[in-house]
């Protein structure tokens, strides 16, 4: 399916209720999902397949608690590049994908080029990641770090 086709998927109220329920509990079986939204099992299975095939449902996974895993230090990093032509952006993007501590990376229309969300154990670990990994990303001119003190709202869609 092309990108254009995926953007043109029409969702009705049942599709949206399916998505809402699965966003709360991705392990829910089809029978329970059908009961919750008021349809029988077969139409729910067909709708799920349509949502998966269209790319609206990209997959299913476990949500891990980073704090319980000892990864409760979050830094947001502004990155300015020396070059913003397509080849430089591609090189930067590819390099970011190889750094597991970078939880999110967004290209922005701002006075800097990228915003990274970096998750590590502590400040010492962050300093190591900054020195060894972030500073050596291609085309990085400079970075500014903002340390999160508390996550007021941190939900996955």
Protein Blocks (a to p, Z undefined) as FASTA:
>chain_A
ZZklmmmpccdfklmmmmmmmmmommbcfklmmmmnopafklmmmmmmmmmmnomanbdc
ddddfklnopabccddddddfbfcfklmmmmmmmmmmmmklmbdcddddfbfbdcddddf
blmlmmmmmmmmmmmpghiabdcddddfbdfbacdZZ
